[in-house]
Amino acid sequence: MSSGNKHPYPLLITIGAIVGLSVVSALKPAVNIGGYELRPLDVYADLRTPGPVSIPDTVLLAAADTAQGADSLKKNPLPARDFLTYSGILDYGYTTGPQGAGMHHFMEALRQLRTGSRKKVRIAYFGDSMIEGDLITQDLRDSLQSFFGGEGVGFVPATSVVSGFRTTITHSFSPNWTDYHFKNSPPAGVELGISGHAFVPSPESWVRFQPVRHKRLDEFGEVSLLFGKGAGQVRINDRPATLEGIGKLNAYSFHADSSTRSLTFKFSGDRPLPLYGVCFESREGIFLDNYSFRGISGIELGKLSSDMLKQVQTVRPYDLIVLHYGANVLFKPENTRFDWYERPMEKVVDSLRKHFPQSSFLIVGTADKSYRKDGRYVTAPGVKALLKVQHQFAEEKGLAYWNLYSAMGGDGAMARWVEGEQALANKDYTHFNFRGASKVGALLYKAIMDEYQHDAM
Amino acid sequence: MSFENLLSLLVYNKESPILFNSGFFLFFFAVFLLCYQVVRNSERGRVAVFCFFSLYFFYLACGYYVGLVILSAIVDFYLSNRIYRETNEKLRKGLLWFSVLINIGMLFYFKYTNFFINAINDISGGNIHPLHILLPIGISFYTFENLSYTVDVYRREIKPVDKFMDYLFFLSFFPKLMMGPIVRAADFIPQIRKPYVLSQEDVGKGMFLIINGLFKKVIVSDFIYQHFVQYIFDDPTRHTGIECLLGVYGYALVIYCDFSGYSDMAIGIARWTGFVIPPNFDKPYQSSSITEFWRRWHISLSSWLRDYIYIPLGGNRKGKFRQYVNLLLTMLIGGFWHGASWNFIFWGGVHGGSLAVDKLWIQWQKGLSWLKAGPVRAGLWKIGGILFTFHLVCFCWVFFKMETFEGAWALLHQVAGNFQGHLAGEVIAAYPQVFMLMGLGYVLHFLPANWDSKLVNGFTKLHWAGAAVVMMLFIWVLNEMKTLEPMIPIYFQF
């Protein structure tokens, strides 16, 4: 070690490091440490204009249906109805004739509701964590009810991990429920409901609901307790009732008078009786049930038995079934192959269509999802590829399709929603926050109403 | 090789302000060091080069707000000299208050206008529109430096500088301009006069601080934050209590590594240019009491608050009760300094209250020496104290990090009411790199200090070429970490 003034050292070390990094950037050596491949280094990356993120051509080919890649999309002679860019509802029900299950039935039902020749229209909205806590659906329901009439929050599961987060009903429950669901294995005799859950009470298990201070949600009207096969005792606000379930799905319905500020269901739990949830509606109007199950791709709906679906059609018929999935299909942002998803999801759609032959079906194409590439958040290549798959279901099966990605603003929308002055989505670049969900609800309402008005002409 | 973006990098860009860990800084630093070498034998030359690069750095960080630094340097340079020359005590005091008013007024305008507009709206139900004011980067730091300088001159503890450029140099010194440490003129200005001489130890120590700072900031803090902590704080109600708790432990490391890492880089860069700035953090989570924590956390701020707020308020000289009030007031102001929101005020209040309680506790313990008799009991007390202090600090971080009270309570509610501790293994297994780094971060934090000095010794012995290779390899690793694909948040409850 030499002594003396080392003042040139910092400069030499810095220049030396820059030279070394320049050499590595230029030579791009393949460095493999214990099977882990280092990514290429470019010390001058900052000095260049960041170009568009390069996505392998194969991805765009897979997404675009044409051999010329992405550019051809813009030159499409029918740009208004390009499934990747159109932000209204594409209804394939018309093109497939009477076998189709597009928006026609639902629109007809809405018109009948409007003219008074029908009392109720019901929507089942299936989705993943994007809609849990009644996100998106609360805004859509509110807008629909404000136009078509109806009060009440619809279906509420017996217990929920996000009950504290849901603002459309105050919901509490005892900790001694057993929750069987898609992700664990229910024992024989316990049939999952269409929410993907079945709740089995222990002795003295209870669940309590209170209305919230919000127009159309501030009092209870028609209340239905949904339960499975078996028998049991329940005390509803200390008034005893006997539940006798013959079918796989049964409803115990009653009318709560407007002074009821809270409803407590206390179960004897002495015999195993699967419970599903409680529905809140009024005598007339439009009602929307939120069926959220976090972390699923939609193919899990295939686990629902035919008998259960049949029973739903009799006990709680739906005029529109919305399938809103995608976030959990895109868990690897650069993956663009969805074979594992395509076929099982096709089966799900077929089975739902078979059991709800009268219902309209709306496929909500995935929301935009960004991931970090070269230091910037950009739309994951998988988004367009998945939209193509989802669109294909709709087109082939004669369903309606709504492209949420495009409605959000298309390429890079999620990054803008997260990074905007008023954030609309979370830092995972996947989930909407309250504000963003509200906006999505409004966008979907507008798309539905556009169809309604168009249909009326 | 084309450099189309080079020109646009040389001007301020709101989207990507310069940071020590941005790629462009490496080139900025090399050019600066080259110019600094050229003028190294001339004191005026060094001052001129440093001022130029500091102001340019500041311009790259926050655009034309650089004018504020120059303006406040002019005002305080002039006022401090007037105060020093003035013999009329009343006038001296008047000038001091005038300077305080200007500095605090500027800070208030930029940092707190909208806070007060919102507060007035909330109280009166009014509807005054918040102004569109961007906070000039570093203003909180250089305002405090201006204040302490003028107060020191008023107290006749230091003689004001007679060359304006020297004062501008002190105020704008780019290593510490944006995120501190808060430097005192009395320590700094005499170093301007010294020739630029670096010992082998200065080089090794500076290198250690720069690499250690980058490691803490980019590898530990940014990684844990981006891949785990931000998901939790974004929406705690979607996560179980155990995830929230681990998120808070993660955040405690994130804020420490981010802040102290940036300070380390600043001190290391200063060291390489011939300036010694005292350490700003001293492994704060090793503290076994909250009083000790504030001696180890953001030392330049806590000593500033002590010297210019707590002591002028009367410190401990006006009786016990006043001491507790003074502690509380000082920390409330300290909290508000961190940011214009009730959450920061609450954060400061809890710290101030805890400091007061700690003073009482120390008194009470004096009569109970048997509690700590023997090495085992003393050790247990110490460990208990460390755990308690850490969790108290973590509790406060929840309010520091969350934008709203509701958010903070929601997170605490998840920890208290929906803990789901049995999921701990699954959570850790779902984010393996995050928890490995978190573990490493805390282990390094609790290592004895002589481990650091061994590393410093190692760097000190390196030839410059060896040091360049180490630096290069380290930056290569940083690049690898920065470009990792983000981990996707995972659910554990359905």
Interface residues (C-beta under 8 A of the other chain):
Chain A: M1 S2 S3 N5 K6 H7 P8 Y9 P10 L11 L12 I13 T14 I15 G16 A17 I18 V19 G20 L21 V24 L38 R39 L41 V43 Y44 A45 D46 L47 R48 T49 P50 S129 E132 G133 V161 V162 G164 F165 D179 H181 F182 K183 F293 R294 G295 F331 P333 Y371 R372 D374 G375 N426 K427 D428 T430 H431 N433
Chain B: M1 S2 F3 E4 N5 L6 S8 L9 S22 G23 F24 L26 F27 F29 A30 L33 L34 Y36 Q37 R40 Y196 V197 L198 S199 Q200 D202 V203 G206 M207 Q230 Y231 D234 D235 T237 R238 W272 T273 G274 A410 H413 N418 T460 K461 W464 A465 A467 A468 V469 M471 M472 I475 W476 N479 E480 K482 T483 E485 P486 I488 P489 I490 Y491 Q493 F494
